[in-house]
Amino acid sequence: MEDQVYKLVELTGTSSTTLEDAIQNAIAKAAKTIRQMRWFQVEEIRGSIDNDAVRQWQVTVKIGFKVE
C-alpha cells in the first residue's frame, strides 16, 4: 500500500438561504475542476445583513483532495 499526498484549497461559498447551502455551493463549484475530493473543514462563517435580517451566508471552507 502506497502513502498518499493531499492538497488543501480554500474557497468561500455563499447562499441566501442556509449555511449548509453555502457549503454545498462551494463544494459543487470545486467539483467542476478538482478530482478526488476527500474532506472539507469549515474555517469561517460570516454573512451580510440588510434591513435587520440576514441577506447572505458566507462560509469559508478548506477542501482536501488527493494529489494524482
N, C-alpha and C positions, 0 to 999 in steps of 0.2 A: 504494500500500500504506500503510495507516494504522498508526501506532505503537500498541502495546498497553500496558495498565496491568495490573499484577498485585498481588495481596494475599497475605500470609502469615498463616496461623493456626498456633498451637502446640497440639498435643494429646499426651497420653500414652496409649499403647496398652499393654495388659497381656496376658500369656499364661502359662499354667502349663507350656507345652512348650518354645517356642523364641523367640529374638529376632525371627526373621522373622515368626512368627505374631503377635507383639505389634505389629509394624509393619503387617501386613495388617489386623489388627483395628482399628487407628486409622484407616487409610485407608477400610476398608469402612464404618465408622460415619460418617466425614466425608462419604462419597459419598451418604448419605441426604439431606443438606441443602446440600451445596456442589456447584455445577456447574463444569465446565471446569477440573478439577484438572489441573495440568501436571507438577509435580515434588514430591519430598519430600527433606528432608535430616534426618539423624539428629543431634539435638542432645545427647542424654544417654542413657546406658544404665545401669540400676541394677536391683536386684532384692531380693527378700526371702529370708531363709534360715530354714529350720525343720528341726530335728534334723540339723544339719550338711549339709543339702542345699538346693539352690535350690528355693524354693517357687513363686516367681513372677518372671517377667521384666517389667520396666517400661521402655519405650522412649519417650522424648520426641522427637517429630518436628515439623518445620515443614512445612506443606503449602502450596505455591504454587498459586494459581488465577487465571484471567483474570477481571478485573472487566468485567461486561457494560455 
